[in-house]
């Protein structure tokens, strides 16, 4: 086979440092578009990006030439530098992130879940949401 093929879909979640609400409209859409551009530049494919004022959800196909750690470092470093220069010099992402694999058959369901973030968070806190994601993917929640 002369070329490599990679189809690794991931649901990624990370927040602003100290959960500060820096991602308010209209800056949210700017940030999502910028992150989509980074994903495209790395060879990945953004499917859906959304969130609320203090965290972001990304559904994407990962690039074949970068490890997940390298991919996330590019997204977070480049987007935070851009946001600091354009909107707020105090902006930072949290140090970590969560990345969950998504089977091809579940992509539409995860895409809808990400699209509905604002409505979802009227009833569920960010911490409860993250705990539920962990319970879904790990044996029990992490304290």
MARFI-578583 format. One record per residue: residue number from 1; residue in three letters; y negated, x, z of N, C-alpha, C in turn. Coordinates in Angstrom, 2 decimals, padded with zeros to 5 digits. Each point is the difference from the previous one (the first is absolute). Example, Ala and Ser with C-alpha at 12.3 -4.5 7.8 and 13.67 -1.06 7.14 Angstrom:
2
{k=1 r=Ala n_Y=005.69 n_X=013.19 n_Z=007.80 ca_Y=-001.19 ca_X=-000.89 ca_Z=000.00 c_Y=-001.20 c_X=000.90 c_Z=000.00}
{k=2 r=Ser n_Y=-001.05 n_X=-000.35 n_Z=-000.72 ca_Y=-001.19 ca_X=000.82 ca_Z=000.06 c_Y=-001.09 c_X=-000.77 c_Z=000.73}
***
This chain:
143
{k=1 r=Unk n_Y=001.16 n_X=000.85 n_Z=000.00 ca_Y=-001.16 ca_X=-000.85 ca_Z=000.00 c_Y=-001.24 c_X=000.91 c_Z=000.00}
{k=2 r=Unk n_Y=-000.86 n_X=-000.11 n_Z=-001.00 ca_Y=-001.14 ca_X=000.90 ca_Z=-000.11 c_Y=-001.13 c_X=-000.29 c_Z=000.97}
{k=3 r=Unk n_Y=-000.09 n_X=-001.22 n_Z=000.51 ca_Y=-001.08 ca_X=-000.38 ca_Z=000.89 c_Y=000.56 c_X=-000.59 c_Z=001.28}
{k=4 r=Unk n_Y=-000.79 n_X=-000.02 n_Z=001.03 ca_Y=000.41 ca_X=-000.61 ca_Z=001.26 c_Y=-000.53 c_X=-001.42 c_Z=000.07}
{k=5 r=Unk n_Y=000.73 n_X=-000.85 n_Z=000.70 ca_Y=-000.42 ca_X=-001.38 ca_Z=000.20 c_Y=-000.07 c_X=-000.25 c_Z=001.50}
{k=6 r=Unk n_Y=-001.05 n_X=-000.66 n_Z=000.41 ca_Y=-000.19 ca_X=-000.31 ca_Z=001.42 c_Y=-000.58 c_X=-001.40 c_Z=000.12}
{k=7 r=Unk n_Y=000.65 n_X=-000.85 n_Z=000.77 ca_Y=-000.54 ca_X=-001.33 ca_Z=000.30 c_Y=000.15 c_X=-000.22 c_Z=001.51}
{k=8 r=Unk n_Y=-000.97 n_X=000.53 n_Z=000.75 ca_Y=000.01 ca_X=-000.12 ca_Z=001.45 c_Y=-001.21 c_X=-000.82 c_Z=000.41}
{k=9 r=Unk n_Y=000.24 n_X=-001.25 n_Z=000.36 ca_Y=-001.08 ca_X=-000.88 ca_Z=000.45 c_Y=-000.14 c_X=000.16 c_Z=001.51}
{k=10 r=Unk n_Y=-001.26 n_X=-000.01 n_Z=000.45 ca_Y=-000.26 ca_X=000.16 ca_Z=001.43 c_Y=-001.11 c_X=-000.94 c_Z=000.45}
{k=11 r=Unk n_Y=000.13 n_X=-000.46 n_Z=001.22 ca_Y=-001.05 ca_X=-000.75 ca_Z=000.70 c_Y=-000.54 c_X=000.97 c_Z=001.04}
{k=12 r=Unk n_Y=-001.28 n_X=000.32 n_Z=-000.11 ca_Y=-000.63 ca_X=001.00 ca_Z=000.85 c_Y=-001.10 c_X=-000.67 c_Z=000.82}
{k=13 r=Unk n_Y=-000.07 n_X=000.35 n_Z=001.28 ca_Y=-001.02 ca_X=-000.56 ca_Z=000.89 c_Y=-000.63 c_X=001.15 c_Z=000.78}
{k=14 r=Unk n_Y=-001.33 n_X=000.03 n_Z=000.05 ca_Y=-000.70 ca_X=000.93 ca_Z=000.88 c_Y=-001.36 c_X=-000.57 c_Z=000.35}
{k=15 r=Unk n_Y=-000.56 n_X=000.50 n_Z=001.08 ca_Y=-001.25 ca_X=-000.57 ca_Z=000.49 c_Y=-001.10 c_X=001.04 c_Z=000.09}
{k=16 r=Unk n_Y=-001.19 n_X=-000.50 n_Z=000.25 ca_Y=-001.13 ca_X=000.86 ca_Z=000.26 c_Y=000.18 c_X=000.63 c_Z=001.38}
{k=17 r=Unk n_Y=-000.60 n_X=001.16 n_Z=000.20 ca_Y=000.10 ca_X=000.66 ca_Z=001.30 c_Y=-000.61 c_X=-000.90 c_Z=001.08}
{k=18 r=Unk n_Y=000.75 n_X=-000.13 n_Z=001.09 ca_Y=-000.39 ca_X=-000.84 ca_Z=001.13 c_Y=-000.22 c_X=-001.46 c_Z=-000.39}
{k=19 r=Unk n_Y=000.59 n_X=-000.40 n_Z=-001.11 ca_Y=-000.07 ca_X=-001.38 ca_Z=-000.49 c_Y=-001.44 c_X=-000.49 c_Z=-000.17}
{k=20 r=Unk n_Y=-000.89 n_X=000.91 n_Z=-000.34 ca_Y=-001.40 ca_X=-000.40 ca_Z=-000.25 c_Y=-000.04 c_X=-000.87 c_Z=-001.26}
{k=21 r=Unk n_Y=-000.86 n_X=-000.98 n_Z=000.01 ca_Y=-000.07 ca_X=-000.97 ca_Z=-001.09 c_Y=-000.98 c_X=000.45 c_Z=-001.09}
{k=22 r=Unk n_Y=000.31 n_X=001.11 n_Z=-000.63 ca_Y=-000.84 ca_X=000.58 ca_Z=-001.04 c_Y=000.23 c_X=-000.63 c_Z=-001.38}
{k=23 r=Unk n_Y=001.09 n_X=-000.69 n_Z=-000.18 ca_Y=000.36 ca_X=-000.50 ca_Z=-001.33 c_Y=-000.40 c_X=-001.46 c_Z=-000.18}
{k=24 r=Unk n_Y=-001.24 n_X=-000.27 n_Z=000.23 ca_Y=-000.52 ca_X=-001.37 ca_Z=-000.18 c_Y=-000.43 c_X=-000.18 c_Z=-001.45}
{k=25 r=Unk n_Y=000.05 n_X=-001.24 n_Z=-000.48 ca_Y=-000.52 ca_X=-000.25 ca_Z=-001.35 c_Y=-001.46 c_X=000.44 c_Z=-000.09}
{k=26 r=Unk n_Y=-000.46 n_X=000.52 n_Z=-001.10 ca_Y=000.70 ca_X=000.22 ca_Z=-001.26 c_Y=000.72 c_X=001.34 c_Z=-000.09}
{k=27 r=Unk n_Y=-000.04 n_X=000.79 n_Z=001.10 ca_Y=000.63 ca_X=001.33 ca_Z=-000.04 c_Y=001.51 c_X=-000.06 c_Z=-000.12}
{k=28 r=Unk n_Y=000.63 n_X=-001.09 n_Z=000.45 ca_Y=001.45 ca_X=-000.14 ca_Z=-000.12 c_Y=000.45 c_X=000.14 c_Z=-001.45}
{k=29 r=Unk n_Y=-000.59 n_X=-000.82 n_Z=-000.87 ca_Y=000.42 ca_X=000.01 ca_Z=-001.41 c_Y=-000.24 c_X=001.36 c_Z=-000.64}
{k=30 r=Unk n_Y=-001.11 n_X=000.64 n_Z=000.36 ca_Y=-000.26 ca_X=001.36 ca_Z=-000.51 c_Y=001.11 c_X=000.95 c_Z=000.43}
{k=31 r=Unk n_Y=000.38 n_X=-000.08 n_Z=001.28 ca_Y=001.05 ca_X=000.88 ca_Z=000.52 c_Y=001.33 c_X=-000.27 c_Z=-000.69}
{k=32 r=Unk n_Y=000.35 n_X=-001.28 n_Z=-000.16 ca_Y=001.27 ca_X=-000.33 ca_Z=-000.65 c_Y=000.04 c_X=000.52 c_Z=-001.44}
{k=33 r=Unk n_Y=-001.10 n_X=-000.15 n_Z=-000.71 ca_Y=-000.06 ca_X=000.50 ca_Z=-001.37 c_Y=000.10 c_X=001.53 c_Z=-000.03}
{k=34 r=Unk n_Y=-000.64 n_X=000.65 n_Z=000.95 ca_Y=000.05 ca_X=001.46 ca_Z=000.04 c_Y=001.43 c_X=000.47 c_Z=000.30}
{k=35 r=Unk n_Y=000.65 n_X=-000.64 n_Z=000.96 ca_Y=001.39 ca_X=000.35 ca_Z=000.32 c_Y=000.90 c_X=-000.24 c_Z=-001.21}
{k=36 r=Unk n_Y=-000.20 n_X=-001.10 n_Z=-000.72 ca_Y=000.79 ca_X=-000.26 ca_Z=-001.21 c_Y=-000.17 c_X=001.13 c_Z=-001.01}
{k=37 r=Unk n_Y=-001.23 n_X=000.50 n_Z=-000.14 ca_Y=-000.25 ca_X=001.12 ca_Z=-000.90 c_Y=000.73 c_X=001.25 c_Z=000.42}
{k=38 r=Unk n_Y=000.04 n_X=000.28 n_Z=001.29 ca_Y=000.74 ca_X=001.17 ca_Z=000.50 c_Y=001.49 c_X=-000.16 c_Z=-000.30}
{k=39 r=Unk n_Y=000.53 n_X=-001.19 n_Z=000.24 ca_Y=001.42 ca_X=-000.24 ca_Z=-000.26 c_Y=000.30 c_X=000.23 c_Z=-001.48}
{k=40 r=Unk n_Y=-000.84 n_X=-000.53 n_Z=-000.88 ca_Y=000.19 ca_X=000.22 ca_Z=-001.44 c_Y=-000.07 c_X=001.48 c_Z=-000.35}
{k=41 r=Unk n_Y=-000.96 n_X=000.72 n_Z=000.57 ca_Y=-000.16 ca_X=001.43 ca_Z=-000.31 c_Y=001.20 c_X=000.82 c_Z=000.43}
{k=42 r=Unk n_Y=000.69 n_X=-000.42 n_Z=001.05 ca_Y=001.16 ca_X=000.76 ca_Z=000.47 c_Y=001.27 c_X=-000.32 c_Z=-000.79}
{k=43 r=Unk n_Y=-000.08 n_X=-000.99 n_Z=-000.88 ca_Y=001.18 ca_X=-000.40 ca_Z=-000.75 c_Y=000.72 c_X=-001.19 c_Z=000.60}
{k=44 r=Unk n_Y=-000.55 n_X=-000.57 n_Z=001.06 ca_Y=000.56 ca_X=-001.22 ca_Z=000.58 c_Y=-000.56 c_X=-001.21 c_Z=-000.72}
{k=45 r=Unk n_Y=000.39 n_X=-001.18 n_Z=000.47 ca_Y=-000.53 ca_X=-001.23 ca_Z=-000.59 c_Y=-000.35 c_X=-000.99 c_Z=001.11}
{k=46 r=Unk n_Y=-001.29 n_X=-000.29 n_Z=000.18 ca_Y=-000.36 ca_X=-000.99 ca_Z=001.00 c_Y=000.42 c_X=-001.39 c_Z=-000.44}
{k=47 r=Unk n_Y=000.53 n_X=-000.77 n_Z=000.92 ca_Y=000.39 ca_X=-001.38 ca_Z=-000.29 c_Y=-000.96 c_X=-000.95 c_Z=000.72}
{k=48 r=Unk n_Y=-000.23 n_X=000.21 n_Z=001.29 ca_Y=-000.92 ca_X=-000.83 ca_Z=000.77 c_Y=-000.57 c_X=000.82 c_Z=001.15}
{k=49 r=Unk n_Y=-001.30 n_X=-000.09 n_Z=000.19 ca_Y=-000.68 ca_X=000.65 ca_Z=001.13 c_Y=-000.91 c_X=-001.04 c_Z=000.63}
{k=50 r=Unk n_Y=000.12 n_X=-000.15 n_Z=001.31 ca_Y=-000.82 ca_X=-000.96 ca_Z=000.73 c_Y=000.06 c_X=000.34 c_Z=001.47}
{k=51 r=Unk n_Y=-000.75 n_X=-000.70 n_Z=000.80 ca_Y=000.01 ca_X=000.23 ca_Z=001.44 c_Y=-001.11 c_X=-000.78 c_Z=000.65}
{k=52 r=Unk n_Y=-000.40 n_X=000.50 n_Z=001.16 ca_Y=-001.14 ca_X=-000.57 ca_Z=000.71 c_Y=-000.92 c_X=001.16 c_Z=000.39}
{k=53 r=Unk n_Y=-000.97 n_X=-000.27 n_Z=000.88 ca_Y=-001.05 ca_X=000.96 ca_Z=000.30 c_Y=000.49 c_X=001.33 c_Z=000.58}
{k=54 r=Unk n_Y=001.21 n_X=000.01 n_Z=000.60 ca_Y=000.44 ca_X=001.22 ca_Z=000.68 c_Y=001.33 c_X=000.58 c_Z=-000.48}
{k=55 r=Unk n_Y=000.61 n_X=-000.60 n_Z=-001.01 ca_Y=001.22 ca_X=000.61 ca_Z=-000.54 c_Y=000.27 c_X=-000.46 c_Z=-001.43}
{k=56 r=Unk n_Y=000.86 n_X=000.76 n_Z=-000.66 ca_Y=000.30 ca_X=-000.21 ca_Z=-001.42 c_Y=001.51 c_X=-000.12 c_Z=-000.18}
{k=57 r=Unk n_Y=000.40 n_X=-000.89 n_Z=-000.91 ca_Y=001.38 ca_X=-000.11 ca_Z=-000.46 c_Y=000.01 c_X=000.38 c_Z=-001.47}
{k=58 r=Unk n_Y=000.96 n_X=000.80 n_Z=-000.39 ca_Y=000.16 ca_X=000.40 ca_Z=-001.39 c_Y=001.44 c_X=-000.29 c_Z=-000.42}
{k=59 r=Unk n_Y=000.16 n_X=-000.64 n_Z=-001.13 ca_Y=001.31 ca_X=-000.13 ca_Z=-000.64 c_Y=-000.12 c_X=000.77 c_Z=-001.30}
{k=60 r=Unk n_Y=000.85 n_X=001.00 n_Z=-000.18 ca_Y=-000.10 ca_X=000.83 ca_Z=-001.19 c_Y=001.35 c_X=000.61 c_Z=-000.35}
{k=61 r=Unk n_Y=000.06 n_X=000.53 n_Z=-001.21 ca_Y=001.12 ca_X=000.85 ca_Z=-000.40 c_Y=-000.45 c_X=001.43 c_Z=000.27}
{k=62 r=Unk n_Y=000.85 n_X=000.75 n_Z=000.70 ca_Y=-000.35 ca_X=001.37 ca_Z=000.35 c_Y=000.12 c_X=000.91 c_Z=-001.22}
{k=63 r=Unk n_Y=-000.81 n_X=001.05 n_Z=-000.06 ca_Y=000.12 ca_X=000.96 ca_Z=-001.11 c_Y=001.27 c_X=000.83 c_Z=000.15}
{k=64 r=Unk n_Y=000.55 n_X=000.41 n_Z=-001.12 ca_Y=001.25 ca_X=000.75 ca_Z=000.04 c_Y=-000.19 c_X=001.47 c_Z=000.35}
{k=65 r=Unk n_Y=-001.22 n_X=000.51 n_Z=-000.12 ca_Y=-000.23 ca_X=001.44 ca_Z=000.18 c_Y=-000.59 c_X=000.38 c_Z=001.35}
{k=66 r=Unk n_Y=-000.16 n_X=-000.96 n_Z=000.90 ca_Y=-000.54 ca_X=000.29 ca_Z=001.33 c_Y=000.92 c_X=-000.58 c_Z=001.07}
{k=67 r=Unk n_Y=000.10 n_X=000.69 n_Z=001.11 ca_Y=000.71 ca_X=-000.59 ca_Z=001.14 c_Y=-000.86 c_X=-001.11 c_Z=000.59}
{k=68 r=Unk n_Y=000.59 n_X=-000.91 n_Z=000.76 ca_Y=-000.82 ca_X=-001.02 ca_Z=000.65 c_Y=-001.12 c_X=000.59 c_Z=000.86}
{k=69 r=Unk n_Y=000.27 n_X=001.09 n_Z=000.68 ca_Y=-001.01 ca_X=000.64 ca_Z=000.83 c_Y=-001.15 c_X=000.54 c_Z=-000.84}
{k=70 r=Unk n_Y=000.32 n_X=000.66 n_Z=-001.10 ca_Y=-001.05 ca_X=000.51 ca_Z=-000.90 c_Y=-000.82 c_X=-001.15 c_Z=-000.60}
{k=71 r=Unk n_Y=000.68 n_X=-001.05 n_Z=-000.40 ca_Y=-000.64 ca_X=-001.18 ca_Z=-000.57 c_Y=-000.99 c_X=-000.61 c_Z=000.99}
{k=72 r=Unk n_Y=000.43 n_X=-000.20 n_Z=001.24 ca_Y=-000.87 ca_X=-000.59 ca_Z=001.01 c_Y=-001.16 c_X=000.92 c_Z=000.34}
{k=73 r=Unk n_Y=000.24 n_X=001.30 n_Z=000.04 ca_Y=-001.09 ca_X=000.94 ca_Z=000.28 c_Y=-001.08 c_X=-000.11 c_Z=-001.07}
{k=74 r=Unk n_Y=000.39 n_X=-000.14 n_Z=-001.25 ca_Y=-000.98 ca_X=-000.14 ca_Z=-001.09 c_Y=-000.79 c_X=-001.30 c_Z=000.14}
{k=75 r=Unk n_Y=000.71 n_X=-001.09 n_Z=000.25 ca_Y=-000.68 ca_X=-001.30 ca_Z=000.15 c_Y=-001.00 c_X=000.05 c_Z=001.14}
{k=76 r=Unk n_Y=000.44 n_X=000.42 n_Z=001.16 ca_Y=-000.86 ca_X=-000.06 ca_Z=001.17 c_Y=-001.14 c_X=001.02 c_Z=-000.05}
{k=77 r=Unk n_Y=000.28 n_X=001.21 n_Z=-000.41 ca_Y=-001.05 ca_X=001.03 ca_Z=-000.05 c_Y=-001.07 c_X=-000.35 c_Z=-001.04}
{k=78 r=Unk n_Y=000.44 n_X=-000.36 n_Z=-001.19 ca_Y=-000.98 ca_X=-000.29 ca_Z=-001.07 c_Y=-000.79 c_X=-001.28 c_Z=000.27}
{k=79 r=Unk n_Y=000.66 n_X=-001.04 n_Z=000.49 ca_Y=-000.72 ca_X=-001.26 ca_Z=000.24 c_Y=-000.95 c_X=000.12 c_Z=001.18}
{k=80 r=Unk n_Y=000.38 n_X=000.73 n_Z=001.04 ca_Y=-000.91 ca_X=000.14 ca_Z=001.14 c_Y=-001.20 c_X=000.85 c_Z=-000.36}
{k=81 r=Unk n_Y=000.21 n_X=001.06 n_Z=-000.77 ca_Y=-001.13 ca_X=000.84 ca_Z=-000.45 c_Y=-000.97 c_X=-000.83 c_Z=-000.84}
{k=82 r=Unk n_Y=000.54 n_X=-000.78 n_Z=-000.93 ca_Y=-000.82 ca_X=-000.86 ca_Z=-000.86 c_Y=-000.79 c_X=-001.01 c_Z=000.85}
{k=83 r=Unk n_Y=000.68 n_X=-000.66 n_Z=000.95 ca_Y=-000.66 ca_X=-001.03 ca_Z=000.81 c_Y=-001.10 c_X=000.60 c_Z=000.87}
{k=84 r=Unk n_Y=000.26 n_X=001.19 n_Z=000.56 ca_Y=-001.03 ca_X=000.67 ca_Z=000.81 c_Y=-001.23 c_X=000.32 c_Z=-000.84}
{k=85 r=Unk n_Y=000.21 n_X=000.49 n_Z=-001.21 ca_Y=-001.12 ca_X=000.35 ca_Z=-000.87 c_Y=-000.76 c_X=-001.22 c_Z=-000.50}
{k=86 r=Unk n_Y=000.71 n_X=-001.09 n_Z=-000.27 ca_Y=-000.63 ca_X=-001.18 ca_Z=-000.61 c_Y=-000.52 c_X=-001.02 c_Z=001.02}
{k=87 r=Unk n_Y=000.73 n_X=-000.18 n_Z=001.12 ca_Y=-000.32 ca_X=-001.11 ca_Z=000.89 c_Y=-000.31 c_X=000.40 c_Z=001.45}
{k=88 r=Unk n_Y=000.83 n_X=000.84 n_Z=000.61 ca_Y=-000.17 ca_X=000.26 ca_Z=001.43 c_Y=000.55 c_X=001.39 c_Z=000.34}
{k=89 r=Unk n_Y=-000.86 n_X=000.92 n_Z=000.42 ca_Y=000.45 ca_X=001.37 ca_Z=000.28 c_Y=000.93 c_X=000.11 c_Z=001.21}
{k=90 r=Unk n_Y=000.12 n_X=-001.06 n_Z=000.79 ca_Y=000.87 ca_X=000.00 ca_Z=001.19 c_Y=001.43 c_X=-000.46 c_Z=-000.30}
{k=91 r=Unk n_Y=000.27 n_X=-000.46 n_Z=-001.21 ca_Y=001.28 ca_X=-000.62 ca_Z=-000.34 c_Y=001.17 c_X=001.00 c_Z=000.05}
{k=92 r=Unk n_Y=001.11 n_X=-000.47 n_Z=000.55 ca_Y=001.27 ca_X=000.75 ca_Z=-000.02 c_Y=001.14 c_X=-001.00 c_Z=000.03}
{k=93 r=Unk n_Y=001.13 n_X=000.39 n_Z=-000.60 ca_Y=001.24 ca_X=-000.74 ca_Z=000.17 c_Y=000.69 c_X=000.49 c_Z=001.26}
{k=94 r=Unk n_Y=000.92 n_X=-000.80 n_Z=000.53 ca_Y=000.86 ca_X=000.47 ca_Z=001.09 c_Y=000.86 c_X=001.14 c_Z=-000.53}
{k=95 r=Unk n_Y=000.62 n_X=000.74 n_Z=000.90 ca_Y=000.82 ca_X=001.14 ca_Z=-000.43 c_Y=001.29 c_X=-000.43 c_Z=-000.70}
{k=96 r=Unk n_Y=000.64 n_X=-001.05 n_Z=000.43 ca_Y=001.30 ca_X=-000.36 ca_Z=-000.53 c_Y=-000.04 c_X=-001.14 c_Z=-000.99}
{k=97 r=Unk n_Y=001.17 n_X=-000.46 n_Z=-000.38 ca_Y=000.17 ca_X=-001.14 ca_Z=-000.90 c_Y=001.42 c_X=-000.50 c_Z=000.15}
{k=98 r=Unk n_Y=000.25 n_X=-001.18 n_Z=-000.51 ca_Y=001.36 ca_X=-000.53 ca_Z=-000.08 c_Y=000.30 c_X=-000.25 c_Z=-001.47}
{k=99 r=Unk n_Y=001.20 n_X=000.37 n_Z=-000.42 ca_Y=000.42 ca_X=-000.21 ca_Z=-001.38 c_Y=001.40 c_X=-000.60 c_Z=000.02}
{k=100 r=Unk n_Y=000.14 n_X=-001.15 n_Z=-000.65 ca_Y=001.27 ca_X=-000.72 ca_Z=-000.04 c_Y=000.45 c_X=-000.12 c_Z=-001.45}
{k=101 r=Unk n_Y=001.27 n_X=000.27 n_Z=-000.26 ca_Y=000.52 ca_X=-000.18 ca_Z=-001.35 c_Y=000.10 c_X=-001.50 c_Z=-000.31}
{k=102 r=Unk n_Y=-000.19 n_X=-000.33 n_Z=-001.27 ca_Y=000.04 ca_X=-001.40 ca_Z=-000.44 c_Y=000.92 c_X=-000.07 c_Z=-001.21}
{k=103 r=Unk n_Y=001.02 n_X=-000.84 n_Z=000.08 ca_Y=000.88 ca_X=-000.17 ca_Z=-001.15 c_Y=-000.73 c_X=-000.76 c_Z=-001.10}
{k=104 r=Unk n_Y=000.41 n_X=000.21 n_Z=-001.23 ca_Y=-000.66 ca_X=-000.65 ca_Z=-001.14 c_Y=-000.04 c_X=-001.51 c_Z=000.16}
{k=105 r=Unk n_Y=001.06 n_X=-000.58 n_Z=000.54 ca_Y=000.05 ca_X=-001.46 ca_Z=000.15 c_Y=-000.99 c_X=-000.52 c_Z=001.05}
{k=106 r=Unk n_Y=-000.45 n_X=000.86 n_Z=000.90 ca_Y=-000.92 ca_X=-000.42 ca_Z=001.06 c_Y=-001.47 c_X=000.30 c_Z=-000.32}
{k=107 r=Unk n_Y=-000.27 n_X=000.64 n_Z=-001.12 ca_Y=-001.39 ca_X=000.35 ca_Z=-000.35 c_Y=-000.90 c_X=-001.24 c_Z=-000.04}
{k=108 r=Unk n_Y=000.39 n_X=-001.10 n_Z=-000.64 ca_Y=-000.89 ca_X=-001.17 ca_Z=000.00 c_Y=-000.32 c_X=-000.54 c_Z=001.40}
{k=109 r=Unk n_Y=000.99 n_X=000.00 n_Z=000.89 ca_Y=-000.21 ca_X=-000.49 ca_Z=001.37 c_Y=-000.97 c_X=000.91 c_Z=000.76}
{k=110 r=Unk n_Y=000.17 n_X=001.31 n_Z=-000.12 ca_Y=-000.89 ca_X=000.94 ca_Z=000.69 c_Y=-001.40 c_X=-000.06 c_Z=-000.61}
{k=111 r=Unk n_Y=-000.08 n_X=-000.15 n_Z=-001.31 ca_Y=-001.30 ca_X=-000.13 ca_Z=-000.67 c_Y=-000.77 c_X=-001.22 c_Z=000.53}
{k=112 r=Unk n_Y=000.69 n_X=-001.12 n_Z=000.16 ca_Y=-000.63 ca_X=-001.20 ca_Z=000.54 c_Y=-000.43 c_X=000.21 c_Z=001.45}
{k=113 r=Unk n_Y=000.86 n_X=000.62 n_Z=000.78 ca_Y=-000.33 ca_X=000.30 ca_Z=001.40 c_Y=-001.28 c_X=000.83 c_Z=000.09}
{k=114 r=Unk n_Y=-000.12 n_X=001.02 n_Z=-000.84 ca_Y=-001.18 ca_X=000.86 ca_Z=000.01 c_Y=-001.22 c_X=-000.78 c_Z=-000.50}
{k=115 r=Unk n_Y=000.17 n_X=-000.81 n_Z=-001.00 ca_Y=-001.12 ca_X=-000.80 ca_Z=-000.53 c_Y=-000.56 c_X=-000.95 c_Z=001.05}
{k=116 r=Unk n_Y=000.85 n_X=-000.47 n_Z=000.91 ca_Y=-000.40 ca_X=-001.00 ca_Z=001.00 c_Y=-000.43 c_X=000.62 c_Z=001.34}
{k=117 r=Unk n_Y=-000.38 n_X=001.27 n_Z=000.02 ca_Y=-000.33 ca_X=000.67 ca_Z=001.26 c_Y=-001.11 c_X=-000.67 c_Z=000.80}
{k=118 r=Unk n_Y=-001.06 n_X=-000.39 n_Z=-000.64 ca_Y=-001.12 ca_X=-000.59 ca_Z=000.74 c_Y=000.42 c_X=-001.29 c_Z=000.69}
{k=119 r=Unk n_Y=000.73 n_X=-000.85 n_Z=-000.68 ca_Y=000.50 ca_X=-001.24 ca_Z=000.59 c_Y=001.03 c_X=000.30 c_Z=001.10}
{k=120 r=Unk n_Y=000.85 n_X=000.96 n_Z=-000.27 ca_Y=001.05 ca_X=000.38 ca_Z=000.94 c_Y=-000.60 c_X=000.42 c_Z=001.34}
{k=121 r=Unk n_Y=-001.10 n_X=000.74 n_Z=-000.05 ca_Y=-000.58 ca_X=000.54 ca_Z=001.24 c_Y=-000.87 c_X=-000.98 c_Z=000.77}
{k=122 r=Unk n_Y=-000.14 n_X=-001.22 n_Z=-000.50 ca_Y=-000.62 ca_X=-001.04 ca_Z=000.82 c_Y=000.92 c_X=-000.36 c_Z=001.16}
{k=123 r=Unk n_Y=001.31 n_X=000.14 n_Z=-000.20 ca_Y=000.98 ca_X=-000.41 ca_Z=001.00 c_Y=000.76 c_X=001.14 c_Z=000.64}
{k=124 r=Unk n_Y=000.02 n_X=001.17 n_Z=-000.63 ca_Y=000.83 ca_X=001.11 ca_Z=000.47 c_Y=-000.86 c_X=001.25 c_Z=000.13}
{k=125 r=Unk n_Y=000.06 n_X=000.64 n_Z=001.16 ca_Y=-000.77 ca_X=001.23 ca_Z=000.18 c_Y=000.62 c_X=001.12 c_Z=-000.82}
{k=126 r=Unk n_Y=-000.77 n_X=001.04 n_Z=-000.24 ca_Y=000.50 ca_X=001.15 ca_Z=-000.75 c_Y=001.18 c_X=000.65 c_Z=000.72}
{k=127 r=Unk n_Y=-000.08 n_X=000.07 n_Z=001.34 ca_Y=001.10 ca_X=000.61 ca_Z=000.77 c_Y=001.27 c_X=-000.83 c_Z=-000.09}
{k=128 r=Unk n_Y=-000.13 n_X=-001.32 n_Z=000.10 ca_Y=001.17 ca_X=-000.87 ca_Z=-000.11 c_Y=000.60 c_X=000.09 c_Z=-001.40}
{k=129 r=Unk n_Y=-000.86 n_X=000.10 n_Z=-001.00 ca_Y=000.48 ca_X=000.14 ca_Z=-001.38 c_Y=000.79 c_X=001.30 c_Z=-000.15}
{k=130 r=Unk n_Y=-000.55 n_X=001.09 n_Z=000.50 ca_Y=000.67 ca_X=001.29 ca_Z=-000.13 c_Y=001.34 c_X=000.00 c_Z=000.75}
{k=131 r=Unk n_Y=000.01 n_X=-000.58 n_Z=001.19 ca_Y=001.23 ca_X=-000.10 ca_Z=000.77 c_Y=001.05 c_X=-000.79 c_Z=-000.77}
{k=132 r=Unk n_Y=-000.41 n_X=-001.10 n_Z=-000.64 ca_Y=000.95 ca_X=-000.80 ca_Z=-000.79 c_Y=000.53 c_X=000.80 c_Z=-001.19}
{k=133 r=Unk n_Y=-000.86 n_X=000.78 n_Z=-000.65 ca_Y=000.47 ca_X=000.85 ca_Z=-001.11 c_Y=001.03 c_X=001.02 c_Z=000.49}
{k=134 r=Unk n_Y=-000.28 n_X=000.61 n_Z=001.15 ca_Y=000.96 ca_X=000.97 ca_Z=000.55 c_Y=001.32 c_X=-000.67 c_Z=000.34}
{k=135 r=Unk n_Y=-000.06 n_X=-001.18 n_Z=000.61 ca_Y=001.24 ca_X=-000.70 ca_Z=000.36 c_Y=000.81 c_X=-000.35 c_Z=-001.25}
{k=136 r=Unk n_Y=-000.69 n_X=-000.28 n_Z=-001.07 ca_Y=000.68 ca_X=-000.36 ca_Z=-001.24 c_Y=000.72 c_X=001.21 c_Z=-000.62}
{k=137 r=Unk n_Y=-000.55 n_X=001.21 n_Z=000.25 ca_Y=000.52 ca_X=001.19 ca_Z=-000.68 c_Y=000.72 c_X=000.98 c_Z=000.92}
{k=138 r=Unk n_Y=-000.13 n_X=-000.16 n_Z=001.31 ca_Y=000.60 ca_X=000.92 ca_Z=000.94 c_Y=000.75 c_X=-000.83 c_Z=001.04}
{k=139 r=Unk n_Y=000.97 n_X=000.59 n_Z=000.64 ca_Y=000.69 ca_X=-000.70 ca_Z=001.08 c_Y=-000.91 c_X=-000.06 c_Z=001.21}
{k=140 r=Unk n_Y=-000.73 n_X=-001.08 n_Z=000.13 ca_Y=-000.92 ca_X=-000.19 ca_Z=001.11 c_Y=-001.35 c_X=000.62 c_Z=-000.26}
{k=141 r=Unk n_Y=-001.00 n_X=-000.44 n_Z=000.71 ca_Y=-001.35 ca_X=000.52 ca_Z=-000.16 c_Y=-000.17 c_X=001.29 c_Z=000.77}
{k=142 r=Unk n_Y=-000.92 n_X=000.78 n_Z=-000.44 ca_Y=-000.34 ca_X=001.25 ca_Z=000.67 c_Y=-001.15 c_X=-000.27 c_Z=000.96}
{k=143 r=Unk n_Y=000.11 n_X=000.43 n_Z=001.23 ca_Y=-001.08 ca_X=-000.23 ca_Z=000.98 c_Y=-001.05 c_X=001.09 c_Z=-000.13}
***
